[in-house]
Amino acid sequence: MSDRQMPDDPSDAPHRETTPGTELGGMFPRAFQKEYVTITRGDGHFVWDADGNRYLDAIAGNQNVNIGHGRTEVAEAAREQIETLEYTSSMLFANEPAMAYTERIAEFTPDGFEHAWLVSSGSEANESAVKMARQYHYERGNTEKYKVVSRQPSYHGNTGIAMALSGFPARKTKMQPLFDDWPTISAGTPYRCEHCDGDGGEACGVRCADELEQAILDEGPETVAAFIAEPVTGAANAAAFPHDGYFERIREICDEYDVLFIVDEVMAGFGRTGENFAIEHWDVTPDIITSAKGMSGGYSPIGGTMPHRRIAEVFEDVEDGFQHGHTYCFNPASAAIGNAVLEYMDDKDLVANARDVGAYLRERCEEFYEYDFVGDVRGKGLMLGVEFVDDRETKEPLPESGAEFQSLLFETGLDEGVITYPSGGHVAGDRGDHTLITPPLTIDRDAADELIDRMHATFEQVGASLDR
Ligand SMILES: Cc1ncc(COP(=O)(O)O)c(C=O)c1O
């Protein structure tokens, strides 16, 4: 076991100071009502709190610290660039780090993707993709095309369009009046598939994808600009992905109705699932790829919108360019950091590591079925998820479903020295619980074993606390 003491019972838990949300300096906190542990440093796949307790970061910060914490190579690249040129406006000037970084991204993306539009977050990457899709149709004379079809459950970000497209009640309900109602279809993921018991295979994949055709016909194909989907879903459905055949049929439908296929790889992209991009697990080429999180490894806020050549070409003839942009687009300092992160990934062959250690970790996660409140274990590469239920047969959520269960899991994980990512709200409006397991892509099998041991200890304690 690790050098951190594994407590036998909660009374042996290490001292862990927390600070109320009301006392976080001048911060307007994420929640005034919560108590926060202060994290003071990180190294590799571990972080430490202010009391010196060590935690295995099983969620890579927020599924973004893909190369691990505290990499001096990245710090050095940042320092050098900031000393040379920290900022210049991309509206008025070109800058060398952005040119070098986007060239490297073009090598990393699938064939046919030659450009990257750089922003500061995943939400902005998705807003950019939707506007790019809209303007693409506009420039081709299809001025009525503007609607975007999305899926339930899903998460595409917290800004206006990105949240309007998200099927995530826990993050949306209170803000709902702010958003337009966009057409949606089900995510068609096997565990809670509306058409089969999960074993429907390719035929069911095609049937689920056909929901998109119906939505396009209902809206009027002349009004639909794009379809957006996470190839492997993140916080909204813990690493769930559709049946085989699904994305192939989606591609056919998009082609038939001149609808652009946007893949949201904000979490799944940049190697997390064991391919450079998750959509590469299937033989499908999207029209636009969006990403963020692992792009910068957490070392700077970066997001990117990568259009296929056939989309970019339409903009080549547009005199006033893409009608979008932010002050921090193509920020030189962030670009230098992103470049250093991709170089680190390349040097250490981290996509292959995500594939290899991910397969090992996925197999070991099967052990979690020994807990009767574990309903499903799933995922690809180092993007894994566990769904919790009261009854495996009916898949009924736990009575404690929601904040009660999710904070029990998170706090118990901290007691056991592991950081989890409980989320949910994907069943019947706002019930259902799951956790992501998304460690840095740098972990090896020993660290994967430690992660499993700590999750076992966590699940044992959680199981003992549930009302069953
Ligand atoms: C799939 C997906 N899309 C979009 C977003 C939004 O990204 P950001 O939080 O960087 O705005 C997230 C963030 O969790 C995500 O997981």
The ligand as an SDF file (V2000), in Angstrom:
LIG
                    3D

 16 16  0  0  0  0  0  0  0  0999 V2000
  -17.8150   17.0490  -23.0950 C   0  0  0  0  0  0  0  0  0  0  0  0
  -17.6570   18.4470  -22.5610 C   0  0  0  0  0  0  0  0  0  0  0  0
  -17.9830   19.4870  -23.3340 N   0  0  0  0  0  0  0  0  0  0  0  0
  -17.8370   20.7520  -22.9140 C   0  0  0  0  0  0  0  0  0  0  0  0
  -17.3880   21.0320  -21.6340 C   0  0  0  0  0  0  0  0  0  0  0  0
  -17.2220   22.4580  -21.1820 C   0  0  0  0  0  0  0  0  0  0  0  0
  -15.8640   22.7520  -21.0610 O   0  0  0  0  0  0  0  0  0  0  0  0
  -15.3710   23.9750  -20.1250 P   0  0  0  0  0  0  0  0  0  0  0  0
  -15.7270   23.6020  -18.7220 O   0  0  0  0  0  0  0  0  0  0  0  0
  -13.8910   24.0150  -20.3670 O   0  0  0  0  0  0  0  0  0  0  0  0
  -16.0600   25.1800  -20.6040 O   0  0  0  0  0  0  0  0  0  0  0  0
  -17.0450   19.9780  -20.7910 C   0  0  0  0  0  0  0  0  0  0  0  0
  -16.5870   20.2450  -19.4160 C   0  0  0  0  0  0  0  0  0  0  0  0
  -16.7030   19.4620  -18.5310 O   0  0  0  0  0  0  0  0  0  0  0  0
  -17.1790   18.6490  -21.2650 C   0  0  0  0  0  0  0  0  0  0  0  0
  -16.8580   17.6020  -20.4870 O   0  0  0  0  0  0  0  0  0  0  0  0
  1  2  1  0
  2  3  1  0
  2 15  2  0
  3  4  2  0
  4  5  1  0
  5  6  1  0
  5 12  2  0
  6  7  1  0
  7  8  1  0
  8  9  2  0
  8 10  1  0
  8 11  1  0
 12 13  1  0
 12 15  1  0
 13 14  2  0
 15 16  1  0
M  END
$$$$
